[in-house]
Amino acid sequence: MVELTEGIIALRKLVYYVAVTLDGFIAAEDGTFDGFLFEGDHMEGINAVYADTLPTQFREALGLQDTPNRNFDTVLMGRNTYQVPGGLASPYAHLRQFVVSTQVTGTPPDVEVINSDVVGRVRSLKAEDGLDIWLCGGGKLAAALLPEIDRLLLKIHPVAFGRGIPLFDGKAGIRKFQRTDARLFESGVSFMSFDRV
């Protein structure tokens, strides 16, 4: 927690930062995301601000391994996001890593599994000191945590999957968000930021 003037306490935010298609999917039905654009001016533009969301091995390949985290110090992911095909056992070693699952076992020591009371655990994480918490997927976890999500950062790609894993996959109550930023890249990708109202 960060204490501000006049005794007001500011909690760190749970931020759902994810790529999404025009038709609202964060991955294909099999959990892959090959249809997203991985080349173009949006990559440099977004990664300049959100380098802390790059997998550790990509940060190292780009020479960013010593770059301090600017936005997040914690990442929260569902089982499918963690076990994406070709995934790494510790994909974000530069962040504190949590996987929400009742099935995942045998993670390395730097990856903690949350298997019960996810909302309670997220609330306790938000009350700790530090940078914001990055919710990087998946759709079921996002739906379950919708009441706790403070900000949406959406990389909207100019593609449609037709079917796949929705941005919010499951029953969730209505939550209103207000757009706080918008940026359009030559690649056709738009970056939109929304804060909870």
Protein Blocks (a to p, Z undefined) as FASTA:
>chain_A
ZZdehhiacdddddddddddfkopabdfkopaklpcfbdjklmmmmmmmmmlpcfklmmm
nopmmpccfkbccdcddfklmmgghiafblmlmbccddddfkbghiafklccdfbhkllm
mmmmmmpgcdddddebdfklmmmmmmmpmbdcddddfbdehiacdfbgcdddddddddfb
dcddfkopacdddddZZ
